[in-house]
Amino acid sequence: MPTELFTEYNKKRGTTWNWELNRLLQCAVVALTFMSVPTLGSEPIEIPSAVDYFEGTIEDAIENAKEEDQRLLVYFYTLDCASCEYMYEEFQGIYVGYFLNDRFINFKVDANDEESNGPDTASRFSVDSYPTLLILDHDGEVMHRITRAMEGSVLKNTIRWVTGETKYPMADDDAKYEGGERDPVFVQQYLLDARTVLPKNLDVNDLHMKAWGEAHDKYTAITQEYLASRGSEDLINERDFLIVKAYSKFLDDPGIKLVLDHFDAYVIVTSMEQVSATVLAVASDTAVVKALEGDETYLDVIDALEEEPLKKAADWQRSIHPASWYLPENQHERLKEIFDVMRGEAD
């Protein structure tokens, strides 16, 4: 849903568009699809030399891959993409570079650079979100598509799975759960393991965001069943907090309600930073989606940040970063802009 709402917002925005708000919404959509990445800044980036990139046109790269009898990995990025900045850091790793150089002819495309035909190349391969990595065969046909930022180790495992080097690691536990295994210790570990796998995406043939979202929905439903089967006193621990954090999108999700109802207890077993950052991020996502839906109750979410227990989290955030987007005083103007655009009331 968030991705579709963001697309609709882009269509309606007209003259109200501004780069800062675009950045905000991109980050919100990334968060809502559960691949949180740090924003490293807004300076133009250059892909580092740990990965050896082929110089020339995409056609030259395809021909070179054919001559070398290797697959072609094409990396699409833009300079104003926060997730691409994260990948910039990951590509600096020598082990990531060695891994990719050993398996592929690598080619990079700045999708906004008209001089290098970036927009045309992105259109040719139906790339409209960044970062995107494509694995092409010798004829230039897409074998696999990987959409989203991910850690270097995650990227390597993803490529191993989609290319058949290794077996998808959740297969056995999926079979156990689907076979009726419901021991709490097993289910807890199962969800924790899936938490680390999900950012790698679960469709081992073609890694589209839609497939990833469907997989996440599956584990979210399992999480809700797991939480409902346990008493709150059994769930106040760090491992179950990590499960709640991984599978909760909005303030009315059962896991977030549990954390808010036992805010101080979760702070004791984790930390004020972990609990506050989690509930504030979820509150922000909830408000953004409501504004994108043209739902005026986004204001209720902002107001809730002035009431306990969310006020504790907001006060903590304010003490370390008063300019934080998560604070109510910093959300009103930008969320109203989103809301007005979606309601057709923008100036």
N, C-alpha and C positions, 0 to 999 in steps of 0.2 A: 503493500500500500504506500509507504513513504515515497518510493521511487516514482510511482504514478502521480502522486500529488505534486511532487517536485516538477515533473514534466508539465503538468497542468499549470502550475504557477509560472513557469517559464513562458508559456503561451499567453498568459494573461497579463504579465508584468508590465508590458509597454514601456512608457517613459519613466516608470518608478524604479526601474532596475538600477542596482548599483553593485559594484564589485564586492564590497564588504559583505553585503547581504547574500550574494551568491556563495561566497566562501562559507558563511554561517550555515546555509542550507545544505551545501555539499557535505560539511562535517556532520550535520544532523542526520542526513541520509546514511552516511557511512556508519554512524553510531547505531542507528536503528536497524541496520542489517548486520550488526554485531561483528564488525571488524574494526575495533577502535585503534586508531593510529595517532601518534603525536604530530602536532603541527610544528615544523622545525623552522618556520620563517617564511618570508615571501620573496626572498631574493631569487633571481633566475638561477637555475641549476644546470649543471652539465653532468652527463653520465660519466662516471669515473672509469679509469682504465683497467680495473680489476676484471671487467668483462671486455673481451676483445670484440669490437663491433666492425662489421664489414663496411667498407667505404664504397659508396656508389649508389645506384638506384635499386629499387626493390626487384626489378627484373634481373639486374646483374647479380643480386644476392641469391635469387632463386636459381639462376644458372650456375653460380658457384657452388651452391649446395648440391646440385645435381652432379657436378664434376667431382666434388669431394665425397660423394655418396654419404652425405649427412643431412639430417633434417634442418630446417631453418626455423629459428626462434625470432619472432618479430615483437619488439617491445614498443608499445604506443604510450606516449605520455604527453603532458602539456606542462608549461612552465609555471602556471598558476594553480596547480593541483596539489592540495595538501598531502594526499595519499601518495602522489608521485614523489614528493619530497622525502617521504618515509622510505620509499623504495630506493631513492638515491643513496641513502645511508646504507641500506642493506646490500646494494650492489657494490659497495666499497669493500666488502668482505672478500678476502683472498680465496676462501673456501667456496663461496658462491661463484666467484669468477672462474675458478678451476673447474667446478662442476659444470657450469654452462659451456665453457670453452671446450671441454672434453666431449660434449654431446651434440653441440649444435654449431652451425654458422649463425652468429648473432647479428641482428640488424635492428636499429632503433629508428623510431619515427616520432618527430615532434608534430603532433596532429594539427598544430596551429601555424606551422612554418610553411608558408606558401612557396617560398623559394625552393624548398626541397620536395614540393608536391605533397606535403603532409596531409592537408585536408582531403585531397583526392585519394591518397592511399588509405586513409581511415574510412572514407566512404566506400571504397572498393571492397574492403573486408568487413563492412558493417560494424565498425567500431565507433561507439558513441559514449563510452564511459572510460574513465582513466584511473589508474593504469590498467592496461589490457595487454596480455601476452598471448600470442598465437603461435602454435606449432604447425608448420606447413610441411607438406610432403614435397617431392621433387618437382611436381607439376604446379606448385603454388596453391594447392587446395588445403583448406584448414582441416587439420586433424584434431586439434584440441584448442580450446579457448579458455583462458584463465582471467577472470575479471575480479580484481580487488587487490589491495595492498596486503602483503603478508611478510612475516619474518623470513630471513634467509633460509633457516632450517626448514621452515614450513614450505617454502617454495621448492626446495630440493625434494622433499618428501612427496609433494603434490605431483611434481614432474615424474618421479619414480613410479607413482601409482598410475597416472594417466598413460604412461608409455609402457606399462606392464612389467617394469623392472621388479616391483615388489607387490605384495598382496595388500589390498585395503585392510587396515588393521582392526576396524570395528566389525568385520564380518562375523566372527565367531560370537562376540558378545551380542550382536544384533539377533543372531539365531537363538541364543539362550533366552533373551528377553521375549522374543516372539514365541518361543516355546513354552512360556509361562513362568520362568524364573522371576521371583519377586522378593527374594531375600534382601532386606534393607541394605546390608553391607555390600552386596553385589550391585544393587541398583545405584547406590551412592557412587561407587567406583566407576560404574558404567557411564553415568552422567558426567563425572569428572573427566573421564577419558574422551568422551564425545566432545566435551568443551574444548579440548586441545586440538581435536581433529576438525571441528566445524570450520574454523577459518581456512582450512585447506580445501574446503568444498567436498561434497560427497558424490557428485556425479562423476564416475571415473572415466566416462567417455567424452564428455563435453562440459566444461566447468562454467556454466552460465549461472548468473546470480539467482535466477528463478529456481533452478534445481537446488541451489544452496539454501534458499529460503524455505523450500518445501522440507528439506532435511532438518532445518532448524525447528520448523513447526512440529515435526515428529518428536524431537527430543524435548521441546517445550511441553507438549502434552504429557510425555512421560514424567517430566519434572513435576507438573501439577498433580499427577496421580501419586507420585512419591511423597510430596509435601502433605497431601491430604491424608495419607496413610500413617503419618507420624505425628506425635504430639509436639507442641511447640517447644517443650523443654528438651526434647531429643534433637531438635533442629538448631539450637543455639550453639553453634560451633563453627570453626573456621571453614571446614570442608563444605558444610551445607551452605554457608554464606557464599562461597565461590560458585556453588550451583545456582543459587538465587541470582547472583550477579550475572552469570552467563546467560540465563534464560528468561530474564525479565525485561520487558520493553517499556511498560507504562505503569503509572502510579497505582492503578487498580489491579495489577497482577497480584496473585496470591503471595508470591514470594516477597515482593516489595511491601505488601501490607504486613507480612510477618515481621520484616525488619523494622518497619516504622513502629509497630506495636511493641517491639522489644529493642528499641534503639540503643538504650544504655547497655543492655546485656550484650548486644553484638559489638559495641565499642570495646567492651572488656575482652571479648574473645578474639577480636581482630585489632582494630585501631580506629580512632576518630577520623583519620584521613581516609581509610578504606570505606567506612560506612558513609561518611559525608559525601565523598566523591561519587559513590554509587547512586545514592538517592537523589542527589542534585542532578546528575546526568540524566536519570530516568525522568525527573520532573521536567527538565528542559526538553527532552524528547517528546514528552506528553504535550507540553504547551505548543511546541512547534507543529506537531501533527494536527492538533485542534485548530490552530490558526490556519494551517493549510487547508483544512476542511471547511473553513469559514464558520467555525464553531466558537461562539463568543465565550464559552466557558474556559477558553484558554486563560482568561483573566482570573478565574477561580484558582487555577494552578499557580499563577503568580502570587495571588493572595495567600495561598497555602504556605508559601515560603516565609511568611511573616508569623506563622503559627507553629506551635510545637507539634511534632518533633522536628519538622523540616527547618524550623527557625534555628535549632541548634546547629544543623549542618550549614545553613547560610551564614550564621555568625562565625563559624569556624572558617569558612571560605573567605569571608570578608576580612578576617584578621590577617590572612596571608596574601590575599590577592583581591583588593577592593575593586579592581576593574574587571573581574571575572564575569563572563557572560551568564554564568549560573545564578547570579544575584538578581533579585527582583527589580531593583532600581536600574539595572542595565538591560532588562529584557523588554520593558514596556514599548519603547519607541519602535524597535525593529520588529517585534511580533505584531504590533498594530499595522505596520506597513504590509506585512505578509497578509494579515487578516483583511485589510482594505482591498488589496489586489484581488484576493480570492472572492470577495463579495462584490467586486466591481465598483468599489467606492473610492478607489485611489484617485488623487488629483491628476 
